[in-house]
Amino acid sequence: QVQLVESGGGLVQAGGSLRLSCAASGRTFSSLAMGWFRQVPGEEREFVAAITRSGGTAYYGSSAQGRFTISRDNAKNTVYLQVMSLNPEDTAVYLCAATPSYNSGSSDQNAYDYWGQGTQVTVSS
């Protein structure tokens, strides 16, 4: 069983930035592809970014292109999401997800076996 714990969310003004972290335990971290999604109440969960097991390749959703950067440190069992140039539309719960089944991760939430509880990001105008 894999446990995922997100941190780093908070309240930020429009134009600001945050670095979200997701610490994993319970399985060899380098065997997991990782992803970030975000969820607004009443809306579908949205793919933000994914990264391969080695960290060599990253993939982004359309809302994240050019503003967000996903990275990982396999020695620290942690995946990061650097979010910049935030706007109020980025307000959401950001969730970390893991899968051992796909090297590259996926934009499909159904590809992920493990999920964290999420960290709230609120952007004020």
C-alpha positions as CSV (number, residue, x, y, z in Angstrom):
1,Q,0.0,0.0,0.0
2,V,1.3,3.4,-0.9
3,Q,0.6,6.5,1.2
4,L,0.7,9.9,-0.3
5,V,0.8,13.1,1.7
6,E,0.5,16.5,0.1
7,S,1.7,19.8,1.5
8,G,2.5,23.4,0.5
9,G,-0.9,24.7,-0.4
10,G,-2.3,27.9,1.0
11,L,-3.7,31.4,0.3
12,V,-1.8,33.4,-2.3
13,Q,-2.5,36.6,-4.3
14,A,-3.0,36.5,-8.0
15,G,0.3,36.4,-9.8
16,G,2.0,34.6,-6.9
17,S,3.5,31.1,-6.8
18,L,3.7,28.1,-4.6
19,R,5.6,24.8,-4.5
20,L,3.4,21.8,-3.6
21,S,5.0,18.6,-2.3
22,C,3.8,15.1,-2.2
23,A,5.7,12.6,0.0
24,A,5.3,8.9,-0.7
25,S,5.8,5.9,1.4
26,G,5.1,2.2,1.3
27,R,6.7,1.3,-2.0
28,T,9.9,1.9,-3.8
29,F,9.3,5.5,-5.1
30,S,11.2,5.0,-8.3
31,S,8.7,2.3,-9.3
32,L,5.9,4.8,-9.4
33,A,4.8,7.2,-12.1
34,M,3.3,10.3,-10.4
35,G,0.7,12.7,-11.3
36,W,-1.0,15.9,-10.0
37,F,-4.7,16.6,-10.5
38,R,-6.9,19.3,-9.1
39,Q,-10.5,19.3,-8.0
40,V,-13.1,22.1,-7.6
41,P,-16.3,21.2,-5.8
42,G,-19.0,20.3,-8.3
43,E,-16.6,19.9,-11.2
44,E,-14.7,17.0,-12.7
45,R,-11.2,16.3,-11.5
46,E,-8.7,17.9,-13.9
47,F,-5.3,16.6,-15.0
48,V,-2.5,19.0,-14.2
49,A,0.8,17.1,-14.8
50,A,2.5,13.7,-14.7
51,I,6.1,12.6,-14.6
52,T,7.8,9.3,-15.4
53,R,9.4,7.1,-12.9
54,S,12.9,8.4,-13.5
55,G,11.8,12.0,-13.8
56,G,13.1,12.3,-17.3
57,T,9.9,13.2,-19.0
58,A,6.9,15.4,-17.8
59,Y,3.5,15.9,-19.3
60,Y,1.1,18.8,-18.7
61,G,-2.6,19.5,-19.0
62,S,-3.6,22.5,-21.0
63,S,-4.2,24.7,-17.9
64,A,-0.7,24.0,-16.6
65,Q,1.4,24.6,-19.8
66,G,4.0,27.2,-19.3
67,R,3.1,28.0,-15.7
68,F,3.5,24.8,-13.7
69,T,6.5,22.5,-13.4
70,I,6.4,18.9,-12.1
71,S,9.6,17.4,-10.7
72,R,10.6,14.6,-8.4
73,D,13.4,13.6,-6.1
74,N,13.6,9.8,-5.9
75,A,16.1,10.0,-3.1
76,K,13.5,11.9,-1.0
77,N,10.5,10.0,-2.2
78,T,8.8,13.2,-3.1
79,V,7.2,14.8,-6.1
80,Y,6.8,18.5,-6.5
81,L,4.6,20.9,-8.4
82,Q,5.8,24.4,-8.8
83,V,2.9,26.6,-9.6
84,M,3.5,30.2,-10.9
85,S,1.5,33.1,-12.2
86,L,-1.5,31.9,-10.3
87,N,-5.0,33.3,-11.0
88,P,-8.3,32.8,-9.2
89,E,-9.2,30.0,-11.6
90,D,-6.4,27.9,-10.2
91,T,-8.2,27.7,-6.9
92,A,-8.8,24.1,-6.1
93,V,-7.7,21.1,-4.1
94,Y,-4.5,19.7,-5.6
95,L,-4.2,16.0,-5.4
96,C,-1.2,13.8,-5.9
97,A,-1.6,10.3,-7.5
98,A,0.7,7.3,-8.1
99,T,0.7,4.3,-10.4
100,P,3.0,1.4,-10.7
101,S,1.4,0.3,-13.9
102,Y,2.5,3.0,-16.4
103,N,6.0,4.4,-16.7
104,S,4.8,7.7,-18.0
105,G,1.8,8.2,-15.8
106,S,-1.4,9.3,-17.5
107,S,-3.8,12.2,-17.8
108,D,-6.6,9.7,-17.0
109,Q,-7.4,9.6,-13.3
110,N,-8.5,6.0,-13.6
111,A,-4.9,5.0,-14.4
112,Y,-3.8,5.8,-10.8
113,D,-4.1,3.4,-7.9
114,Y,-3.1,5.6,-5.0
115,W,-4.3,9.1,-4.1
116,G,-3.4,11.6,-1.4
117,Q,-5.9,13.7,0.5
118,G,-5.0,16.9,-1.3
119,T,-3.8,20.3,-0.4
120,Q,-6.0,23.4,-0.8
121,V,-4.7,26.3,-3.0
122,T,-6.7,29.5,-2.9
123,V,-5.9,32.4,-5.1
124,S,-7.3,35.8,-4.3
125,S,-7.8,38.5,-6.9
